[in-house]
Amino acid sequence: MVRAELFRRYSANTVSTFLFIAPVIGVVFGHWFLGEPLTWTVGLGGAIVSLGVLLVYRYTLSYNESCKSDHSCSII
């Protein structure tokens, strides 16, 4: 239900980008609830994934704003 609502409100590109965060959240929950170790490599991987999601999301927002302002976007 939540996923269907997200797809209704946002584009598939935006929603699928945020699905990449799920493993990072799983690692954090594994540490909190199961005591799994967090190493610097796990932290680095999580930071890289988070940075990638942030960059794609920022690009998507700026692209959508430019399409709304000048209506020059087309589907290729």
Wavefront OBJ file of the C-alpha trace (Angstrom):
o trace
v 0.000 0.000 0.000
v 2.744 2.443 0.883
v 4.633 1.711 -2.314
v 1.506 2.177 -4.430
v 0.878 5.536 -2.775
v 4.464 6.599 -3.434
v 4.110 5.693 -7.113
v 0.871 7.660 -7.266
v 2.493 10.788 -5.834
v 5.960 10.651 -7.388
v 7.578 9.490 -10.594
v 8.913 5.960 -10.876
v 12.456 7.330 -11.154
v 12.193 9.123 -7.826
v 10.639 6.178 -5.990
v 13.077 3.619 -7.385
v 16.011 5.814 -6.409
v 14.897 5.845 -2.782
v 14.555 2.047 -2.797
v 18.373 1.941 -2.869
v 18.302 3.240 0.719
v 16.576 0.052 1.971
v 19.827 -1.943 2.424
v 21.405 0.956 4.335
v 18.419 1.071 6.678
v 18.617 -2.725 7.039
v 22.259 -2.497 8.135
v 21.441 0.195 10.697
v 18.527 -1.816 12.097
v 20.714 -4.931 12.172
v 23.216 -3.022 14.278
v 20.589 -1.626 16.637
v 18.493 -4.752 17.148
v 20.905 -7.629 16.530
v 24.215 -6.117 17.537
v 25.784 -6.556 14.098
v 29.169 -4.847 13.862
v 29.522 -1.608 11.948
v 32.906 -1.251 10.316
v 34.323 1.722 8.464
v 33.771 -0.055 5.150
v 30.078 -0.515 5.924
v 29.860 3.163 6.835
v 31.680 4.162 3.657
v 29.343 2.040 1.538
v 26.292 3.550 3.219
v 27.662 7.042 2.678
v 28.297 6.375 -1.014
v 24.781 5.000 -1.531
v 23.242 7.913 0.383
v 25.266 10.448 -1.607
v 24.179 8.825 -4.875
v 20.526 8.949 -3.878
v 20.887 12.591 -2.831
v 22.504 13.545 -6.137
v 19.837 11.809 -8.223
v 17.040 13.310 -6.129
v 18.473 16.841 -6.421
v 18.867 16.418 -10.194
v 15.285 15.156 -10.470
v 13.959 18.137 -8.509
v 15.858 20.673 -10.610
v 14.815 18.913 -13.837
v 11.155 18.896 -12.801
v 11.287 22.586 -11.856
v 12.838 23.537 -15.196
v 10.134 21.565 -17.029
v 7.399 23.369 -15.122
v 8.858 26.814 -15.734
v 9.438 26.701 -19.494
v 7.371 23.667 -20.611
v 10.140 22.623 -22.977
v 10.634 19.069 -21.713
v 9.716 16.247 -23.997
v 9.694 12.492 -23.715
v 12.512 10.939 -25.692
l 1 2 3 4 5 6 7 8 9 10 11 12 13 14 15 16 17 18 19 20 21 22 23 24 25 26 27 28 29 30 31 32 33 34 35 36 37 38 39 40 41 42 43 44 45 46 47 48 49 50 51 52 53 54 55 56 57 58 59 60 61 62 63 64 65 66 67 68 69 70 71 72 73 74 75 76
